[in-house]
Amino acid sequence: MKQFISVNDVSNINSIVAKALAYKANPFVDKHLGAGRRIGLLFLNPSLRTRLSTQVAASNLGMEAIVFNVDKEGWALEFEEGAIMSGNTVEHIKDAAPILGKYFDILAIRTFPSLKNKEDDYSELYIHQFIKYAGVPVVSLESATLHPLQSLTDIITIQENSKLKIQNSKPKIVLTWAPHVKPLPQCVANSFAQWINAWGEADFVITHPHDYELDKRFTQGATITHTQEEALKNADYVYVKNWSTFNDYGKVYENDPSWMLTNEKLQITNNAKVMHCLPVRRNIELSDEILDSPNSLVTQQASNRVWAAQAVLSEILNSNK
């Protein structure tokens, strides 16, 4: 694996899931793999689980992890080619990234969309410029449009729980839109759809209100309905996530509280397990009764972030010995 920015960088999803679960069973089996190697974790926006889980994963492999909050501690970076830097930006990525590539063996980058200009956000300029100029493998800790480590974690969690059941068919997995107090990116929803479709081992349904369609590049292969009840029927897993509009970009058209998942709605599911990437707005996106119930996988899901990151870093270290 030369880099990790989407599912397209993974040759076999089941293989990397198995590797992650093996690390969960024996975290330090490869504790010398990253000895003498260093990873730089660069954050252009805040993080809790992504930052800490990646640090733990690197440590488990014997790597040194150094965190740099670019948005608070560094110079304002310019990413546009040929820019006349007469504004607020101080340093061009063409100058910064090659130096970072000399300091680190792997660079892990977390960016965030503006939610103002769809073309700019979906060009993924920031992470692609790091890849172009750093000269070392780049790992996405979330980009403007995707969150691949989260999605790998999600499949790990589904696989882990599916093994506890005797199933004669593919699990039914539902991605449902939820209300929120502000516009959020499509990253997690895009990425989850991309990974589940690529995995191909689920009956996958996406449900959301009208006008909340996602980019078809990520959803093709899923069944899409605007009726949540129809989607939830006989579901085995329900992934809850808010996202803002895609076509009229970054907007909130409605905030209908009836889309919040409740125990009553779960009655028509196959006693579905409920997932969310966190952080979650309690009693807005998801009810207390769901989050605090045995159906909730959110804590297990978040803890699995370590093993997803460890599997990815291991793949990159083994490819770059």
C-alpha positions in Angstrom: 0.0 0.0 0.0 1.6 3.3 -1.2 -1.0 5.6 0.4 -4.4 5.5 2.0 -7.0 8.1 0.9 -9.9 5.9 -0.2 -11.1 2.3 -0.6 -9.3 2.3 -4.0 -6.0 2.0 -2.1 -7.1 -1.3 -0.6 -6.6 -4.5 -2.7 -8.7 -6.7 -0.5 -11.1 -5.4 2.1 -11.7 -8.7 3.9 -7.9 -9.2 4.2 -7.3 -5.8 5.8 -10.3 -6.3 8.1 -8.8 -9.7 9.2 -5.5 -8.0 9.8 -7.1 -5.3 12.0 -9.0 -8.0 14.0 -5.7 -9.9 14.5 -4.1 -6.7 15.9 -7.0 -6.3 18.2 -6.3 -9.8 19.5 -2.6 -9.2 19.7 -1.8 -5.5 19.6 2.0 -5.8 19.9 2.8 -8.7 17.6 4.5 -6.2 15.2 5.9 -3.9 17.9 9.3 -3.7 16.1 7.9 -3.1 12.6 7.9 0.7 12.9 11.1 0.9 15.1 13.1 4.0 14.0 10.2 5.2 11.8 8.3 8.4 12.4 4.7 9.5 11.5 3.6 13.1 11.3 -0.1 13.7 12.2 -1.1 17.0 10.7 -4.4 18.5 11.6 -6.1 21.4 9.8 -9.2 20.9 12.0 -9.9 19.4 15.4 -10.0 15.7 16.2 -10.4 13.4 19.2 -10.8 9.7 18.1 -8.9 10.0 14.8 -5.9 11.7 16.4 -5.6 9.5 19.5 -6.4 6.2 17.8 -3.7 6.8 15.2 -1.2 7.7 17.8 -2.0 4.5 19.7 -1.8 2.5 16.5 1.6 3.9 15.6 2.9 3.3 19.1 1.7 -0.4 19.0 3.9 -0.7 15.9 6.9 0.9 17.5 6.6 4.2 15.6 7.1 7.7 17.0 4.1 9.9 16.4 4.3 13.6 16.3 1.2 15.7 16.2 1.1 19.2 14.6 -2.1 21.3 14.7 -1.4 23.2 11.5 -4.5 25.4 11.9 -3.4 26.7 15.3 0.4 26.2 15.5 1.7 26.6 12.0 1.8 29.1 9.2 -1.3 29.6 7.0 -0.7 27.3 4.0 -1.3 28.1 0.4 -2.4 25.2 -1.8 -3.2 26.8 -5.2 -0.6 26.4 -8.0 0.7 29.7 -9.2 -0.8 31.7 -6.4 0.2 35.3 -5.9 0.6 35.2 -2.1 -0.5 38.7 -1.2 -3.3 37.6 1.2 -3.4 35.7 4.5 -1.4 32.6 3.4 2.3 32.6 4.5 3.8 29.4 3.1 3.2 27.4 0.0 2.6 23.7 0.2 5.3 23.3 -2.4 7.8 24.5 0.1 6.3 23.0 3.3 5.5 19.4 2.1 8.9 18.4 0.9 10.4 19.4 4.2 7.8 17.4 6.1 8.7 14.5 3.9 12.2 14.7 5.1 11.1 14.8 8.8 8.7 11.9 8.6 8.4 8.4 7.0 4.6 8.7 6.8 2.4 11.8 6.7 -1.2 11.6 8.0 -3.4 14.6 7.1 -6.8 15.7 8.4 -8.5 18.4 6.3 -12.1 19.7 6.2 -14.4 21.0 3.5 -15.4 24.7 3.3 -19.0 23.7 2.4 -19.0 26.8 0.3 -17.6 25.7 -3.0 -18.4 22.1 -4.1 -15.9 22.1 -7.0 -13.0 23.2 -4.7 -14.0 20.7 -1.9 -14.5 17.7 -4.3 -11.2 18.4 -6.1 -9.5 17.3 -2.8 -6.8 19.9 -3.5 -5.3 19.9 0.0 -4.6 16.2 0.3 -3.6 15.8 -3.3 -1.0 18.6 -3.0 0.5 16.8 0.1 0.7 13.6 -2.0 2.3 15.5 -4.9 5.0 17.3 -3.0 5.7 15.3 0.3 7.6 12.4 -1.3 6.4 10.0 1.4 3.2 7.9 1.9 0.2 9.9 2.8 -2.7 8.7 5.0 -6.1 10.5 5.1 -7.3 11.2 8.6 -10.4 12.6 6.9 -10.5 14.8 3.8 -13.0 17.2 2.2 -15.1 14.3 0.8 -14.0 11.0 2.4 -13.1 9.5 5.8 -11.5 6.1 4.9 -10.2 5.1 8.3 -13.7 5.6 9.7 -15.2 3.4 7.0 -12.6 0.7 7.4 -13.5 0.8 11.1 -17.2 0.5 10.3 -16.7 -2.7 8.3 -14.4 -4.1 11.0 -17.2 -3.5 13.5 -19.9 -5.1 11.3 -17.7 -8.1 10.6 -17.0 -8.5 14.2 -20.7 -8.5 15.2 -21.8 -10.5 12.2 -19.6 -13.4 13.4 -21.7 -13.5 16.5 -24.8 -14.4 14.5 -25.8 -17.3 12.3 -26.8 -15.7 9.1 -27.8 -17.4 5.9 -27.7 -14.2 3.8 -26.0 -10.9 3.5 -26.7 -8.5 6.3 -29.0 -5.6 5.5 -27.2 -2.4 6.3 -29.0 1.0 6.3 -27.4 4.4 6.2 -29.9 6.9 7.4 -29.8 10.7 7.4 -30.4 12.4 10.8 -31.2 15.9 11.9 -28.4 18.3 13.1 -28.2 21.9 14.3 -25.8 22.9 11.5 -24.6 21.9 8.0 -22.1 19.0 8.1 -20.0 17.5 5.4 -20.8 14.5 3.3 -17.4 12.9 4.1 -18.5 10.1 6.4 -21.7 9.2 4.4 -19.8 9.3 1.1 -17.0 7.1 2.5 -19.3 4.6 4.2 -21.3 4.2 0.9 -18.1 3.8 -1.1 -16.7 1.1 1.2 -19.9 -0.9 1.6 -20.5 -0.9 -2.1 -16.9 -1.9 -2.8 -17.1 -4.6 -0.1 -20.2 -6.1 -1.9 -21.2 -8.4 1.0 -24.3 -6.5 2.2 -27.8 -5.5 1.1 -27.2 -1.8 1.3 -29.9 0.9 1.6 -29.5 4.6 1.9 -32.4 6.7 3.2 -32.7 10.5 3.5 -35.2 13.3 2.9 -35.6 14.7 -0.6 -32.8 17.0 -1.7 -30.2 15.2 0.5 -28.8 13.0 -2.3 -25.1 12.2 -2.2 -22.7 12.1 -5.0 -23.6 9.2 -7.3 -19.9 8.2 -7.6 -20.1 6.9 -4.0 -23.7 5.6 -3.8 -24.0 3.7 -7.0 -24.9 0.1 -6.1 -27.1 1.1 -3.1 -30.8 1.1 -3.0 -32.0 4.7 -2.2 -35.3 5.6 -0.6 -36.8 8.7 0.9 -38.9 6.7 3.3 -37.0 5.8 6.4 -39.6 3.2 7.6 -39.2 1.3 4.3 -35.4 1.3 4.7 -35.4 0.2 8.3 -37.6 -2.9 7.7 -35.6 -6.1 8.6 -32.3 -4.1 8.9 -29.4 -5.7 10.7 -27.3 -2.6 11.0 -28.4 1.1 11.0 -25.7 3.7 10.5 -26.9 7.1 11.6 -25.3 10.3 10.2 -26.2 13.8 9.2 -25.0 15.5 6.1 -25.8 18.7 4.3 -27.1 19.1 0.7 -24.8 18.1 -2.2 -26.5 19.6 -5.3 -27.3 23.0 -3.7 -24.1 22.6 -1.8 -23.7 22.7 2.0 -27.2 23.7 2.9 -29.8 22.6 5.5 -33.2 22.5 3.9 -35.0 20.9 6.8 -34.3 19.6 10.3 -37.2 17.3 10.7 -36.9 15.7 14.2 -39.0 12.7 13.0 -35.8 11.4 11.3 -34.1 10.8 14.6 -33.8 7.1 15.3 -35.7 5.7 18.4 -36.4 2.4 19.9 -39.9 2.4 18.5 -38.4 2.6 15.0 -36.1 -0.3 15.7 -39.1 -2.6 16.2 -39.4 -3.2 12.5 -35.7 -4.1 12.2 -34.0 -7.4 12.8 -33.0 -6.1 16.3 -30.6 -3.9 14.4 -27.3 -2.8 15.8 -26.9 1.0 15.6 -23.7 2.8 14.5 -22.5 6.4 14.5 -19.0 7.8 13.9 -19.1 10.2 16.9 -19.3 12.9 18.1 -23.1 12.8 18.3 -25.6 15.4 19.3 -27.7 13.4 21.8 -31.5 13.7 21.3 -31.0 15.5 18.0 -29.2 12.9 15.8 -29.7 9.9 18.1 -31.9 9.4 21.2 -30.5 8.6 24.6 -32.5 5.4 24.6 -30.7 4.2 21.5 -27.2 5.3 22.5 -27.4 3.9 26.0 -29.0 0.6 24.9 -27.5 -2.8 24.1 -28.2 -2.1 20.4 -25.6 0.7 20.3 -22.2 -0.2 18.8 -20.8 3.4 19.0 -18.2 2.6 21.8 -17.0 -0.6 20.2 -16.9 1.2 16.8 -14.8 4.0 18.2 -12.4 1.7 20.0 -11.9 -0.2 16.7 -10.4 2.9 15.2 -7.1 1.8 16.7 -7.0 -1.5 14.8 -8.1 0.1 11.5 -5.2 2.6 11.7 -2.8 -0.1 12.8 -3.7 -2.3 9.9 -3.2 0.6 7.4 0.1 1.7 8.9 1.3 -1.8 8.9 0.5 -2.2 5.2 2.3 1.0 4.4 5.4 0.1 6.5 5.6 -3.4 4.9 5.4 -1.8 1.5 8.1 0.7 2.2 10.8 -1.4 4.0 
